[in-house]
Amino acid sequence: MGKQTDGCKQGQADRLAGGRASRFASRLASRLASRLGLGALAGAILVALLPTTANAAYPDRPVKILVPFAPGGASDIAARIISASLTQALGQTVFIENRAGATGNVGITSVAKAEPDGYTLLVASSVFVVNPTLSKQAGYDPVRDFATITNLGASPNVIITRPDSGIRTLADMIARARANPNELNFSSSGVGSITQLSIEVLKIRANIRMVHVPYSGAGPAVQAVLAGTTQIGGVNIAAAFENIKSGSLRALAQTGRERWSDLPDVPTLGQAGITNADSETFQALFAPTATPKPIVDLLEKEMVAILSRPDVRDRLQKAGLGTVPYGSEALRTRVIEDVATWRDVITQTGLRVD
């Protein structure tokens, strides 16, 4: 026990020394820049060139993961699943802060403007790539303002109806919508949500017209179909899973590239005859764009290891997130591609939330 205590004290001393060294280096660079008559930019460059142990000591205090939605949603659940494992991996507490507002814009923007030191991270869903196209007030650029760390998982959406609707297959729904334009309505978890957009893609590909009825979340959107308020629903698969399994809802198709393992009888859109309409709601981990690369690399390494653990993947699967862990570059590629994909859909539909 005594040796452990001494080691802990030594570690604290090392971190304090590292912090003092970093602050000393910064002050030294500032004095040199002043004496040499260098401008602010040159001074900043000189600071960067001086040796520092700040990154080596990371993390030396708790790390915050900000979730830009209320507690209980998919992003919040994913963040809480990974936070305990990341706490163990980093040796520092990793805690969750929920900051909801403006369909995620409030929290996402706050992280974009946070100090890029690795102590403020973001877990966000696919609204991250959609919001800047939907709203001029989004306040951030998903590519320019963030460093990608890793995906956490993704889940398809599912197209649902009541068993007594007379619609047994996706082909039935499309035939009815073509014969009676705008007679069918569909619920989603909100204007501009991925659940709405997944149906909008289907409408474009199938050349049909249906009326959108937005709700405040996936739960109310499911209830609207159960109550018969809407004939069709487009929701995250986790939100409708229990109703589908119990038989109180019928799943016509799901929007992923492959069948969902827990709903093997539900075809993908491609298998139902609608090509180039795949979509998923992803969850991913980000940091402010200027976060030092050694810190991003460390977080990426630890997160890929965590997401490769069967126990973590099982918990995410039960939360409706299929996880195939991949790192920073693959996530960045996905963000760029998804921004372009949804921009095209939003432009075609004329959606705006301003």
C-alpha positions in Angstrom: 0.0 0.0 0.0 2.9 2.4 0.9 4.5 1.8 -2.5 1.2 2.6 -4.3 0.8 5.8 -2.4 4.4 6.9 -3.1 3.8 6.1 -6.8 0.6 8.2 -6.9 2.4 11.1 -5.2 5.2 10.8 -7.7 2.7 10.8 -10.6 1.0 13.9 -9.2 4.4 15.5 -8.8 5.4 14.7 -12.4 2.1 16.1 -13.8 2.5 19.3 -11.7 6.1 19.6 -12.9 5.0 19.1 -16.5 2.3 21.8 -16.1 4.9 24.2 -14.6 7.3 23.4 -17.4 4.7 24.1 -20.0 3.7 27.4 -18.4 7.4 28.4 -18.1 8.0 27.6 -21.7 5.0 29.7 -22.8 6.1 32.7 -20.6 9.7 32.3 -21.9 8.5 32.3 -25.5 6.4 35.4 -24.9 9.3 37.3 -23.4 11.6 36.3 -26.3 9.0 37.3 -28.8 8.6 40.7 -27.1 12.3 41.3 -26.9 12.8 40.3 -30.6 9.9 42.5 -31.7 8.0 39.6 -33.1 4.3 39.8 -33.8 1.6 37.7 -32.3 1.7 35.0 -35.0 5.4 34.7 -34.8 5.3 34.5 -31.1 2.7 31.8 -31.2 4.9 29.8 -33.6 7.8 30.2 -31.2 5.6 28.9 -28.4 4.8 25.8 -30.4 8.5 25.2 -31.2 9.6 25.2 -27.6 9.7 21.8 -25.8 6.7 21.1 -23.6 5.5 18.1 -21.6 1.8 19.2 -21.6 0.7 16.6 -24.1 2.8 13.9 -22.5 0.9 14.5 -19.2 -2.5 14.2 -20.8 -4.9 13.7 -19.1 -4.1 15.2 -15.7 -7.7 16.1 -14.8 -11.2 14.9 -15.6 -12.4 14.8 -19.2 -15.8 16.0 -20.2 -17.9 14.4 -23.0 -20.6 16.8 -24.0 -23.8 15.3 -25.4 -25.9 17.9 -27.3 -29.2 16.3 -26.4 -31.3 15.5 -23.3 -30.5 12.4 -21.2 -31.9 9.1 -22.3 -31.4 9.5 -26.1 -29.2 7.4 -28.3 -26.2 9.8 -28.1 -26.5 10.0 -24.3 -26.7 6.2 -24.0 -23.7 5.7 -26.2 -21.6 8.3 -24.3 -22.4 6.7 -21.0 -21.5 3.2 -22.2 -18.1 4.3 -23.3 -17.3 6.7 -20.4 -16.7 4.1 -17.7 -14.2 2.2 -20.0 -12.5 5.4 -21.1 -12.1 6.4 -17.5 -10.2 3.2 -16.8 -8.1 3.5 -19.9 -7.1 7.1 -19.3 -6.8 6.9 -15.5 -8.9 10.0 -15.1 -12.7 10.5 -14.7 -14.6 10.9 -17.9 -18.0 12.5 -17.2 -21.0 13.4 -19.3 -22.6 16.8 -19.6 -25.9 17.2 -21.5 -26.5 20.5 -23.2 -29.6 20.3 -25.4 -31.0 22.9 -27.7 -31.7 23.8 -31.3 -31.6 20.1 -32.5 -28.1 19.7 -31.1 -26.7 23.0 -32.4 -26.2 24.6 -29.0 -24.0 21.8 -27.6 -22.2 21.1 -30.9 -21.2 24.7 -31.3 -20.0 25.0 -27.7 -17.6 22.2 -28.3 -16.4 23.7 -31.6 -15.5 26.8 -29.6 -14.0 25.0 -26.6 -10.3 25.0 -25.7 -8.7 22.4 -28.0 -6.8 20.6 -25.2 -8.5 17.2 -25.1 -10.6 17.9 -22.0 -13.8 18.7 -23.9 -15.1 16.0 -26.3 -18.3 15.6 -28.2 -20.6 12.6 -28.8 -23.0 13.4 -31.6 -25.4 11.7 -34.0 -25.9 12.2 -37.7 -27.5 15.6 -37.0 -23.9 16.7 -36.8 -23.6 16.4 -40.6 -27.1 17.5 -41.4 -27.7 20.7 -39.3 -25.4 23.1 -41.2 -27.3 22.5 -44.4 -30.7 22.7 -42.8 -30.0 25.9 -40.9 -27.9 29.0 -41.5 -27.9 29.4 -37.7 -26.1 26.1 -37.1 -22.9 27.9 -36.0 -20.3 25.3 -37.0 -18.8 23.4 -39.9 -18.6 19.7 -39.3 -15.4 19.2 -41.3 -13.5 22.5 -40.5 -14.3 22.8 -36.8 -13.8 19.3 -35.5 -11.1 16.6 -35.2 -12.6 13.1 -35.7 -11.7 10.4 -33.2 -13.8 7.3 -33.8 -17.3 6.1 -34.6 -19.3 4.5 -31.7 -21.8 2.7 -33.8 -24.7 3.1 -36.2 -28.2 2.0 -36.5 -30.6 1.8 -39.5 -34.0 3.4 -39.5 -37.1 1.2 -40.0 -40.3 1.9 -41.9 -43.3 0.7 -39.9 -47.1 0.4 -40.1 -49.9 -1.2 -38.1 -50.7 -4.8 -39.0 -54.3 -3.8 -39.8 -53.3 -1.0 -42.2 -53.7 -3.3 -45.2 -50.0 -2.6 -46.1 -48.0 -5.8 -45.9 -44.9 -5.0 -47.8 -42.9 -1.9 -49.0 -44.2 -2.6 -52.5 -47.8 -2.3 -51.2 -47.0 1.0 -49.6 -45.3 2.3 -52.8 -48.3 1.1 -54.9 -50.8 2.9 -52.7 -48.7 6.1 -52.6 -48.5 6.1 -56.4 -52.2 5.5 -56.8 -53.2 8.1 -54.2 -50.5 10.9 -54.0 -50.3 12.5 -50.5 -53.0 10.3 -49.1 -50.5 8.4 -46.9 -48.8 10.3 -44.1 -45.7 9.3 -42.2 -44.4 10.2 -38.7 -40.7 10.9 -37.8 -38.7 12.2 -34.9 -38.6 15.8 -36.2 -38.1 18.1 -39.1 -34.7 17.5 -40.7 -34.1 14.3 -38.6 -32.4 11.4 -40.2 -35.6 9.5 -39.8 -37.4 12.0 -41.9 -34.6 12.3 -44.4 -34.5 8.5 -44.9 -38.2 8.6 -46.0 -37.5 11.6 -48.2 -34.8 9.6 -50.0 -37.2 6.7 -50.4 -39.8 9.1 -51.9 -37.3 10.4 -54.4 -36.1 7.0 -55.4 -39.6 5.5 -55.7 -41.2 8.6 -57.2 -44.0 8.8 -54.6 -45.6 11.5 -52.5 -46.5 11.2 -48.8 -47.2 13.9 -46.2 -44.7 14.3 -43.4 -46.0 14.6 -39.8 -43.1 15.6 -37.5 -43.0 14.7 -33.8 -40.7 15.7 -30.9 -38.8 12.3 -30.8 -38.9 8.7 -31.8 -41.2 7.6 -29.0 -44.1 10.0 -30.0 -43.5 9.0 -33.7 -44.0 5.3 -32.9 -47.1 6.1 -30.8 -48.6 8.0 -33.7 -48.4 4.8 -35.8 -49.7 2.7 -33.0 -52.7 5.1 -32.5 -53.4 5.2 -36.3 -52.7 8.9 -36.4 -50.2 8.2 -39.2 -50.3 5.2 -41.4 -46.5 5.0 -41.8 -43.6 5.8 -39.5 -39.9 6.3 -40.1 -38.0 5.8 -36.8 -34.8 4.5 -35.4 -34.8 0.8 -35.2 -34.3 0.7 -31.4 -37.4 2.8 -30.8 -39.7 0.4 -32.6 -37.9 -2.9 -31.9 -40.1 -4.1 -29.0 -43.3 -3.3 -30.9 -42.1 -5.1 -34.0 -41.1 -8.2 -32.0 -44.4 -8.2 -30.2 -46.4 -7.9 -33.4 -48.1 -4.6 -32.6 -46.2 -3.0 -35.5 -45.1 -4.4 -38.9 -41.7 -3.5 -40.3 -41.8 -3.0 -44.0 -38.1 -2.4 -44.5 -35.0 -1.1 -42.8 -32.6 1.4 -44.2 -29.2 -0.2 -43.5 -27.0 -1.9 -46.1 -27.5 -5.3 -44.4 -30.3 -6.9 -42.5 -30.3 -6.1 -38.7 -29.3 -9.2 -36.8 -32.1 -9.0 -34.3 -34.7 -8.5 -37.1 -33.6 -11.0 -39.7 -36.9 -11.2 -41.5 -37.0 -7.4 -42.3 -35.5 -6.7 -45.7 -33.3 -3.8 -46.5 -34.5 -1.1 -49.0 -32.2 -2.6 -51.6 -33.7 -6.1 -51.1 -37.1 -4.6 -51.4 -36.2 -3.1 -54.7 -35.2 0.5 -53.9 -31.5 1.1 -54.7 -29.2 3.9 -53.5 -31.4 4.7 -50.6 -29.4 3.3 -47.7 -29.1 5.5 -44.6 -28.1 5.1 -40.9 -28.0 7.2 -37.8 -24.4 7.1 -36.6 -23.0 8.1 -33.2 -19.3 9.3 -33.1 -16.7 10.9 -30.9 -15.2 14.3 -31.8 -12.9 17.0 -30.4 -12.3 20.6 -31.3 -10.3 20.9 -34.5 -7.0 22.2 -33.1 -6.7 19.4 -30.5 -3.0 18.2 -30.6 -2.6 15.2 -32.7 -0.9 13.1 -30.0 -4.0 13.5 -27.8 -6.3 12.6 -30.7 -4.1 9.6 -31.5 -4.3 8.4 -27.9 -8.0 8.8 -27.7 -8.4 7.0 -31.1 -6.2 4.1 -29.9 -8.0 3.7 -26.6 -11.5 4.0 -28.2 -10.9 1.4 -30.9 -9.6 -1.0 -28.2 -12.7 -0.3 -26.1 -15.1 -0.7 -29.0 -13.5 -4.0 -29.9 -14.4 -5.5 -26.5 -17.3 -8.0 -26.7 -19.0 -6.7 -23.5 -19.0 -3.1 -24.8 -20.2 -4.1 -28.3 -23.0 -6.2 -26.7 -24.2 -3.2 -24.6 -24.2 -1.0 -27.7 -26.0 -3.6 -29.8 -28.7 -3.8 -27.1 -29.0 0.0 -27.3 -29.6 -0.4 -31.1 -26.1 0.4 -32.2 -24.2 -2.0 -34.4 -20.5 -1.4 -33.9 -17.6 -2.0 -36.3 -14.9 0.2 -34.8 -12.9 2.3 -37.1 -10.6 5.3 -36.4 -10.1 9.0 -37.2 -9.5 8.9 -40.9 -12.4 6.6 -41.7 -14.7 8.7 -39.6 -13.5 11.9 -41.3 -14.2 10.3 -44.7 -17.7 9.3 -43.6 -18.4 12.9 -42.3 -17.4 14.4 -45.6 -19.5 11.9 -47.6 -22.5 12.2 -45.4 -22.5 16.0 -45.6 -22.6 15.8 -49.4 -25.2 13.1 -49.4 -27.7 14.8 -47.1 -27.0 18.2 -48.7 -28.2 16.7 -52.0 -31.4 15.3 -50.4 -32.1 18.5 -48.5 -31.7 20.6 -51.6 -34.0 18.3 -53.6 -36.7 18.4 -50.9 -36.3 22.2 -50.1 -36.2 21.5 -46.4 -35.2 24.4 -44.1 -35.6 24.9 -40.3 -34.8 28.6 -40.1 
